[in-house]
Amino acid sequence: MGYAPSGWLSAAMRSLPLGTAYTVWTGVGAVGAFVAGIVFFGEQASVIRFVAAVLIVSGLVLMKIGDQA
């Protein structure tokens, strides 16, 4: 994969402010790691963990909406 992820972040920063782009970047990584842990590594899928993932995604959506205001 090499430098591709940093290229994707750079491309996202063309249309999003730095703070929002980085927040989305880290949020997607966190939720992706959560899903990968459940799917590929058999980690526990509790209600609390799903609520936390939903809150992360909600925060990402609010950051994007906040940039448009």
C-alpha positions in Angstrom: 0.0 0.0 0.0 3.0 2.3 0.6 2.2 6.0 0.4 -1.4 5.6 -0.9 -3.1 6.4 2.4 -1.3 9.7 2.8 -2.2 10.5 -0.8 -5.8 9.9 0.0 -5.6 12.2 3.0 -4.0 14.8 0.8 -6.8 14.5 -1.8 -9.4 14.8 1.0 -7.8 18.0 2.1 -8.5 19.6 -1.3 -12.2 19.8 -0.4 -12.1 19.7 3.4 -10.3 21.8 6.0 -7.4 20.1 7.7 -9.2 19.5 11.0 -12.2 17.9 9.4 -10.1 15.8 7.0 -7.9 14.5 9.8 -10.9 13.8 12.0 -12.6 11.8 9.3 -9.3 10.0 8.6 -8.9 8.9 12.2 -12.6 8.1 12.6 -12.7 5.9 9.6 -9.6 4.1 10.8 -11.1 3.6 14.3 -14.4 2.2 13.0 -12.6 0.1 10.4 -10.4 -1.4 13.0 -13.4 -2.1 15.2 -15.2 -3.9 12.3 -12.1 -5.8 11.2 -11.5 -7.0 14.8 -15.0 -8.4 14.9 -15.0 -9.9 11.4 -11.5 -11.2 11.1 -10.3 -11.7 14.7 -13.4 -12.8 16.6 -13.5 -9.9 19.0 -16.5 -9.4 21.1 -19.4 -7.4 19.5 -21.1 -5.8 22.5 -23.9 -3.2 22.5 -21.5 -0.7 24.2 -18.9 -1.1 21.4 -21.5 -0.6 18.7 -22.9 2.5 20.4 -19.3 3.8 20.6 -18.9 3.2 16.8 -22.1 4.9 16.1 -21.0 7.9 18.2 -17.8 8.1 16.3 -19.6 8.1 12.9 -22.1 10.7 14.3 -19.2 12.9 15.2 -17.8 12.6 11.7 -21.1 13.6 10.2 -21.4 16.6 12.5 -17.8 17.7 11.6 -18.7 17.6 7.9 -22.0 19.5 8.5 -20.2 22.0 10.6 -17.9 22.8 7.8 -20.8 23.7 5.5 -22.4 26.1 8.0 
